[in-house]
Amino acid sequence: MVSETPNVSQPGPFSQGQTVTTPQTNVNVKEQNNRLLLMEGATLQELVDGLNSVGATPRDLISILRTLKTAGSLHADLEVI
């Protein structure tokens, strides 16, 4: 949920500035506790398709794949272009 509240910004005395209204934006995010299950022997395409289906961004995919590679769970060479 995003909400915005107007605030007033006043200049200091004798500064010849102007009083203006500035927005204060509040963002509240609720994350669902969904689980990602991988089957043994899943292909890279199946992994990427599954991550895309839950809304992973390209940056997320790269981070996840690099982490899997570091953990020894991904047997491939990664090349980010």
ZIBELJO-V437130 format. One record per pair of residues at least 24 apart in sequence whose ideal C-beta (glycine too) atoms are under 8 Angstrom apart, sorted by the first residue. I is the first residue (numbers start at 0). J is the second residue. If there is no record, write none. Layout:
[[I:J] [I:J]]
This chain:
[[0:26] [0:27] [1:25] [1:26] [1:27] [2:27] [43:73] [43:75]]
